[in-house]
Amino acid sequence: MVSSLLSPFPNVISQPNLVSRASPPFFTRAQMSSESLPPLPEHRIVLGCGSVGVDFLASVASYPKPDDKIRSTSLKVQGGGNAGNALTCVARLGLNPRLISKVANDAQGKSILEELESDGVNTSFFIVSEEGNSPFTYIIVDNETKTRTCIHTPGYPPLIPDELSQSQLLSALDGANMVYFDGRLYETALIIAKEAACKNIPILVDAEREREGLDDLLNFASYAICSARFPQAWTKAPSLPSALLSMLLRLPNLKFVIVTLGEDGCIMLERSVNGGSDAEEIDIHGLLESLKQRKDESKTIPTCISSVVTNLSANGIGTVFGRLFIGTAEKIPPSELVDTTGAGDAFIGAVVYGTFIPSDLISLQLLFSERLNIFMFNLKVATNSSLCGHATGEDVTICCSSGCIWL
């Protein structure tokens, strides 16, 4: 039997004492202002398809050697899965998410559904198997090296496209403003993507690493968020800037691509539609270096630096009319770093939120996402928790009103 500790998406972020940044406090209630965020549109439905699960996080003093027997220093049981994490974040930011996934009719599956629903994620499109097991992951958190190792057990039986009827698909897409895929359940995701494209619904794809079916999903993508290694691995381009350029050339529907770089922040390449014939052509490598030189190393909070809209090129790759952004990350002392799970998914949730912000504030989209990602990470540091870092709308107001977003 699953104990009461099995809480896939615990709402602990509402407890202000968990944020224990020492000097100075990262956010304070005095900084709150309802005017800090642009108003959300009336219709703000996000449909997601991807993974959910239960995470068993065991912290250890150091990673065990083969055949060792060691004791954990702490154990937490909580929700996981990229889609579950990201859409929980989306819900707490005030959007209306729906999620398509599959669980078994076991204790873990029931708990996953209950906690998602309690956070405002619509789970009515889930497939629930009467037999088998829900997905779960063992996570070993190494306190010595500040890393984590994940051992995943997929759900069984797996989701197959025929389990989602055409009427369910159309109902799930009804009124949706965006569709999000985490790269898993690709056969079902591809069917959803084709229908969404026919309805001109924007699609965001999480390209964490190369997976079966991801290429097909990316062909439908309006937005892509990548891990640091993915762009070059996927395009075979010689450098990261040229790889981002190559992605926009290979994927004509892509409006922007973001690559996350951990402590180095993130980079975004945005395609511009109008103009370009008379614009200057600039090598994207030199442009990226010039943006990096504009960083203010004295600032500890995230900032966003943008180029002008121009023709960006790379030898042997081609040219794209657009602009380049870099987002810096919070400078956090190494002693405070804890690598668990969930911060990347919170970043994606914030980017989804950002797409509901008017396009003329696109730098706000990027910086908001980076700022929220750091907010999640700091809370995880304070609690050594995986999914505690999903913000509420109130917490987002705090993070935005701290000043960096409106630079």
C-alpha positions in Angstrom: 0.0 0.0 0.0 1.2 3.5 -0.8 1.6 5.7 2.2 0.4 9.3 2.5 3.9 10.4 1.5 3.2 9.4 -2.0 2.2 12.9 -3.2 3.2 13.3 -6.9 2.9 17.1 -6.9 3.1 18.4 -3.4 2.1 22.0 -3.0 4.9 22.9 -0.7 5.9 26.1 -2.6 3.2 27.9 -0.7 5.2 27.6 2.5 7.5 30.6 2.4 9.9 29.3 5.1 11.2 26.7 2.6 12.9 29.4 0.6 16.1 29.9 2.7 18.4 32.0 0.6 20.8 33.6 3.0 22.1 36.8 1.5 19.9 38.5 0.5 16.5 36.7 0.5 15.7 35.9 -3.2 12.1 37.0 -3.0 10.0 38.8 -0.4 6.3 39.4 0.0 7.0 43.1 -0.1 8.1 42.8 -3.7 4.7 41.4 -4.9 2.7 43.4 -7.4 -0.2 42.3 -9.5 1.0 44.7 -12.2 4.3 42.9 -12.7 2.9 40.4 -15.2 1.1 41.1 -18.5 -2.6 40.0 -18.3 -3.3 36.5 -19.5 -5.8 36.0 -22.4 -9.3 34.8 -21.5 -8.7 31.5 -23.4 -5.5 29.8 -22.3 -5.8 26.0 -22.8 -2.6 23.9 -23.1 -2.9 20.3 -24.2 0.1 18.1 -23.3 1.0 14.5 -24.2 3.8 12.7 -22.5 5.2 11.0 -19.4 4.0 10.9 -15.8 5.2 8.8 -13.0 6.3 8.4 -9.4 9.8 9.3 -8.3 11.5 7.6 -5.3 14.4 9.9 -4.4 17.0 8.4 -2.1 19.8 10.8 -1.0 23.2 9.1 -0.2 26.4 10.5 1.2 28.2 9.3 -1.9 27.4 7.0 -4.8 27.9 3.3 -4.0 30.6 1.2 -5.5 29.6 -2.2 -7.1 28.4 -4.6 -4.5 28.2 -2.0 -1.8 25.5 -1.8 0.8 24.8 1.7 2.0 22.1 3.6 3.8 20.2 6.6 2.4 20.3 9.9 4.3 16.8 10.7 3.3 13.9 9.4 1.1 11.2 11.2 -0.7 8.4 9.8 -2.8 6.8 12.3 -5.2 5.5 12.8 -8.7 7.6 12.9 -11.8 7.5 12.6 -15.6 8.4 15.5 -17.9 4.8 16.2 -19.0 3.4 15.9 -15.5 6.0 18.3 -14.1 5.7 20.9 -16.9 1.9 21.0 -16.9 1.8 21.2 -13.1 3.9 24.3 -13.5 1.6 25.6 -16.3 -1.4 25.1 -14.1 0.1 26.9 -11.1 1.0 29.8 -13.4 -2.7 30.3 -14.2 -3.1 28.4 -17.5 -5.6 25.6 -18.1 -3.7 22.4 -19.0 -5.1 19.1 -20.2 -2.9 16.0 -20.3 -2.9 12.8 -22.3 -1.0 9.9 -20.8 -1.5 6.5 -19.3 -1.3 4.9 -15.9 -2.4 1.7 -14.4 -5.3 1.3 -11.9 -2.8 0.8 -9.1 -2.0 2.9 -6.0 0.6 4.9 -7.8 -1.6 5.6 -10.7 -4.5 6.8 -8.6 -2.2 9.1 -6.6 -0.8 10.6 -9.8 -4.2 11.4 -11.1 -5.5 12.8 -7.8 -2.5 15.1 -7.3 -2.5 16.3 -10.9 -6.2 17.1 -10.6 -5.7 18.9 -7.3 -3.2 21.2 -9.0 -5.6 22.0 -11.8 -4.4 19.6 -14.5 -7.3 18.1 -16.5 -6.7 14.3 -16.5 -10.0 13.3 -18.1 -8.1 12.2 -21.3 -5.9 9.8 -19.4 -6.0 6.1 -20.4 -6.2 3.9 -17.2 -5.2 0.3 -17.6 -7.0 -2.2 -15.3 -3.8 -4.3 -15.2 0.0 -3.7 -15.2 1.9 -0.9 -13.4 2.2 2.8 -13.5 5.6 4.4 -14.5 8.1 4.9 -11.7 11.7 6.0 -11.3 14.4 5.3 -8.6 16.6 8.4 -8.2 19.9 8.3 -6.3 20.9 11.8 -5.2 24.7 11.9 -4.5 25.3 14.5 -1.9 29.1 14.4 -2.5 29.1 15.1 -6.2 25.8 17.0 -6.3 24.5 14.7 -9.0 21.6 12.3 -9.5 21.2 8.9 -11.2 17.8 7.9 -12.5 16.6 4.3 -13.0 13.3 4.3 -14.8 10.7 1.5 -15.1 8.2 2.3 -17.9 4.5 1.9 -17.4 2.9 -1.3 -18.6 1.1 -1.9 -20.9 2.3 1.0 -22.9 0.0 3.6 -24.5 -1.0 2.7 -28.1 -2.6 5.2 -30.5 -5.9 3.2 -30.8 -6.6 3.7 -27.2 -7.3 7.4 -27.9 -10.4 7.6 -30.0 -11.0 10.3 -32.6 -13.8 11.8 -30.6 -11.5 12.0 -27.5 -8.7 13.6 -29.6 -11.1 16.2 -31.0 -12.4 16.9 -27.6 -8.9 17.3 -26.1 -8.0 19.8 -28.8 -11.2 21.7 -28.6 -10.3 25.3 -27.7 -6.6 24.5 -27.2 -4.2 27.4 -27.7 -1.1 25.3 -27.6 0.0 21.7 -27.7 3.1 20.5 -25.8 5.0 17.2 -26.3 7.9 15.9 -24.1 9.1 13.6 -26.8 7.6 10.4 -25.3 4.6 8.3 -26.4 5.6 9.4 -29.9 3.1 7.3 -31.8 0.1 8.9 -30.0 1.9 12.3 -30.0 2.3 12.2 -33.8 -1.4 11.7 -34.3 -2.2 14.6 -32.0 0.4 16.8 -33.7 -1.1 16.1 -37.2 -4.6 17.1 -36.0 -3.2 20.1 -34.1 -1.4 21.3 -37.3 -4.6 21.0 -39.3 -6.3 23.3 -36.8 -3.3 25.7 -36.8 -2.6 25.2 -33.1 1.0 26.0 -32.1 3.1 23.1 -31.0 6.0 23.1 -28.5 8.4 20.2 -28.4 10.9 19.3 -25.7 14.0 18.0 -27.5 15.9 16.7 -24.5 17.7 14.0 -26.5 17.3 12.0 -29.7 14.3 9.6 -29.4 12.4 7.4 -31.7 9.8 9.5 -33.5 11.2 12.9 -32.4 12.2 13.9 -35.9 8.6 13.6 -37.1 7.3 15.6 -34.1 9.9 18.4 -34.7 8.5 18.8 -38.3 5.3 20.0 -36.7 7.0 22.2 -34.0 6.4 25.9 -33.7 8.8 26.1 -30.8 11.5 23.8 -29.6 13.4 23.6 -26.3 16.7 21.6 -26.4 19.2 20.3 -24.0 22.8 21.6 -24.4 23.9 18.6 -26.5 20.9 18.0 -28.7 21.3 20.7 -31.4 24.7 19.5 -32.5 23.8 15.8 -32.1 20.7 16.2 -34.2 22.1 18.5 -37.0 25.7 17.3 -37.0 26.7 21.0 -37.2 30.2 21.9 -36.0 29.1 24.4 -33.3 26.2 25.2 -31.2 25.3 28.5 -32.9 25.5 26.9 -36.4 23.4 24.0 -35.1 20.6 26.4 -33.9 20.7 28.1 -37.3 20.5 24.7 -39.0 17.5 23.7 -36.9 15.5 26.8 -38.1 16.5 26.0 -41.7 15.6 22.4 -41.5 12.3 23.0 -39.6 10.4 25.7 -41.6 7.5 25.8 -39.0 9.9 26.7 -36.2 9.5 30.2 -34.8 12.2 29.9 -32.2 14.5 27.4 -30.6 15.9 27.6 -27.1 18.9 25.7 -25.8 19.4 25.4 -22.0 23.0 25.6 -20.7 22.7 25.0 -17.0 24.8 27.5 -15.1 25.5 29.4 -18.4 21.8 30.2 -18.8 20.3 29.7 -22.2 20.4 30.9 -25.8 17.4 31.5 -28.1 17.3 32.0 -31.9 14.1 33.5 -33.1 13.0 33.6 -36.7 11.6 36.9 -38.0 9.1 36.8 -40.9 9.0 40.3 -42.3 12.0 42.0 -44.0 15.5 40.7 -44.5 16.2 41.7 -48.1 18.1 44.8 -47.1 19.4 43.7 -43.7 23.1 43.3 -43.0 24.4 39.7 -42.9 26.2 38.8 -39.7 28.1 35.7 -38.8 26.2 34.1 -35.9 29.4 33.0 -34.1 30.7 36.6 -33.9 27.3 37.9 -32.9 27.0 35.4 -30.0 30.4 36.4 -28.8 29.5 40.1 -28.9 26.3 39.4 -26.9 28.4 37.5 -24.3 30.7 40.5 -24.0 27.7 42.6 -23.1 27.1 40.6 -19.9 27.4 42.4 -16.7 29.4 40.0 -14.5 28.6 42.0 -11.4 24.9 41.0 -11.6 23.9 37.9 -9.8 20.3 37.8 -11.1 19.4 36.6 -14.6 19.4 39.1 -17.4 18.5 38.9 -21.1 20.6 40.3 -23.9 19.2 40.6 -27.5 20.7 41.3 -30.9 19.0 43.4 -33.5 16.9 41.6 -36.2 19.2 40.9 -39.1 20.4 38.1 -41.5 22.3 35.5 -39.4 24.6 33.2 -41.2 27.2 30.4 -40.8 29.5 29.0 -43.3 28.2 25.8 -44.9 24.9 26.1 -43.1 22.9 29.0 -44.6 21.2 32.2 -43.5 18.1 33.0 -41.3 16.5 36.4 -40.8 16.0 36.8 -37.1 17.6 37.7 -33.8 19.7 36.0 -31.1 19.1 36.2 -27.4 21.2 35.0 -24.4 19.8 34.6 -21.0 22.1 34.5 -18.0 21.5 32.3 -15.0 21.6 33.1 -11.3 25.0 32.9 -9.7 24.6 30.3 -7.0 27.5 29.3 -4.6 28.6 25.7 -5.4 27.9 24.7 -1.8 24.2 25.4 -2.4 23.8 23.4 -5.6 21.8 20.2 -5.5 21.0 18.4 -8.7 17.7 16.6 -8.5 14.9 16.7 -11.1 12.2 19.0 -12.3 13.9 22.4 -12.9 14.1 21.8 -16.7 10.4 21.0 -16.8 9.6 24.2 -14.8 11.6 26.1 -17.4 9.5 24.6 -20.1 6.3 25.4 -18.2 7.5 29.0 -18.0 8.2 29.1 -21.7 4.7 27.8 -22.4 3.4 30.6 -20.2 5.6 33.0 -22.1 4.0 32.2 -25.4 0.8 33.7 -24.1 2.7 37.0 -23.6 2.5 39.3 -26.7 5.3 38.7 -29.2 6.7 42.2 -28.8 7.7 41.2 -25.3 9.6 38.1 -26.4 12.7 39.0 -24.4 10.3 39.0 -21.4 9.3 35.4 -22.3 12.9 34.2 -22.3 13.9 36.0 -19.1 10.7 35.1 -17.3 11.5 31.4 -18.1 15.1 31.7 -16.9 14.0 33.5 -13.8 11.3 31.0 -12.9 13.8 28.2 -13.5 16.2 29.7 -11.0 13.3 30.2 -8.6 12.4 26.5 -8.8 16.1 25.6 -8.4 16.6 27.7 -5.3 13.5 26.1 -3.7 14.8 22.7 -4.5 18.1 23.6 -2.9 16.3 24.7 0.2 14.3 21.5 0.4 16.3 19.0 -1.6 13.1 18.2 -3.3 12.3 17.2 -6.8 8.9 18.7 -7.6 8.5 21.2 -4.8 9.5 23.9 -7.2 6.3 24.5 -9.1 5.2 28.0 -8.7 1.8 29.4 -8.1 0.6 32.6 -9.7 1.4 34.5 -6.5 5.0 33.2 -6.5 5.4 34.2 -10.2 4.4 37.7 -9.3 7.1 37.7 -6.7 9.7 36.5 -9.1 8.8 39.0 -11.8 8.5 41.9 -9.5 12.1 41.4 -8.3 13.2 43.7 -11.1 15.2 41.7 -13.6 12.4 41.0 -16.1 11.8 44.5 -17.1 15.4 45.3 -18.1 
